[in-house]
Each structure stands twice: as structure tokens, then as C-alpha cells.
Amino acid sequence: MQQVVVAAIVDVTPDLVDLLSGEPVVVVGPEALEELWDGVDENATHVLLIGERRHEAQVRRHAALLADRGTAVAWCLLPHGPAALVLLALQVAGVRLDAGALPSLLGDLAGSTWSGAWTPSVARLADPAPSLGQHMRSLLPSGGGFVVTLAGDAGPGVVPVGSAAQPAALSRHALYRAGGEVPPPALDHLHRVTGTTDTVELPGLRLDPDRFGAPRAVELVALPHSHDVPLPRTEGAERCTICGAAVLDAFCPYCHVRPAGRTDLTGGQS
């Protein structure tokens, strides 16, 4: 019987631990290799690791360590920030699906999620890179700050609050705010670009404000409505001969092998 664990690789704070108390998600820091080993139940059959793209090397090390003990591991790097990773992990972990369908569901959810931040200054923001004019604007004493987009309808970027904002292509669930104060004009701007109307404050998700260039920066996330992301179907899917997960694509997302009997790319049998 499958026992699946979803784990997010993010900087862990006491507030985050309290927020996730009782939730079916494991969170560990990028460098805390032993903590992931200890945090994943030894009876787990499959682990889905979620990390930021900037932490690829660390996520790979986590995956390798778990695989060494015999656990089937799939890992996914996303263009989102740490708060978004935690919320996406919670969404995926809360759905009863075959382990083989979870990476596909995660990809669909992540592709429809907006994540970014409000920051009063871009002086130390490295990714996405602000323009020279935006750097100069950060030196001015007035202004509503900047909206930083990591992933969304228009892709990554930085725009000053109050600038022309392209309305979101689809409506989304509430805008989740990772603690901290965001000026009303910035919230109005954010609601337009994310397709949201309500804001939910989750101080426990305030994990890495410096990621966005300033200690006062506030990370924000807008998740898709559940009905906008249909669940992957596993009926009739072939099974991985190693870990038993349903295989929805060419390869098992955990073991990276083709199901027995499936034709390979050269026309022969795998």
C-alpha cells in the first residue's frame, strides 16, 4: 500500500512549524539533510520533494539521500517563492491520489499560481532583476514600492506600484499575504494582476523577506480555484515495475523507467 509524503525545501521558522502542526507536509531547510531523513516516516513508499529553482543542488542532495534508503523520490523545482511552495505542498498533500499522479497535479497547480512580493525597495533585489530606472526610483523618499512577480500570467518581472497593470487572465482564490504590512495602493495593484478580491494574512509564511530585496518585503501568493485544475486520471494507467506508481507520461516520475512493454523511442520494446 502506498504511503506518500510531500516535502517542501524552504527555510524553516518556529512560526512555520506552528502553522503546519498536524498538517500532512514535511518542511526542511535547504541544508538540513539529516532533518528530512528524520522527518519522513520510515514506512513512506514515495516522497515528492518541492523546491525553488535557486536550490536545485540542495534538492538533488535531499532526493539522493532519501533514495539511498530505498524510498521512491520525485523532485520538482518551481519558479515560485518559499511561501508559495508551502501552500502548493499543502494543496497536493491534501488530495487522495496515486503517487504517480501527484507530480502532474503539482505542475498544473503551480502553472496556474501567481507568486511574488511587494517590496519598498529593489536596491538589493537580484532575481528578477530590476531596471536601472527602478533602482534609481528606490532612492526616492516617496512612492508606493514595487510589485515583484516570480510566476504569473505575464511571467517574472518588477513594476512600480501604480503603473499600468495588465488584469489577470483568470480569477484566483484569495491573495495570501505572508505577514507584514502592504500599503493599500499596492494591494489594489496586486488584486488586479492576480485576479483576486480578498486577502488572507498568514504570518507563519514569512520565511525569507530578504529574498525580495528588503527586510520589509512581503511575499504574496494567489492560488487557482480548485475547479480550475482537474485531477489527473489514473484509471487504466500502466504501473511502474519498480515502485508501483501509476505512470501517466513516458517515464515513472520516481524511478525514471518506462513501464514494462511500453514501446521506446526507437520503436523497440523497453
Order of alpha helices (4+ residues) and beta strands (2+ residues): beta-alpha-beta-alpha-beta-alpha-beta-alpha-alpha-beta-alpha-beta-beta-beta-alpha-beta-beta-beta-beta
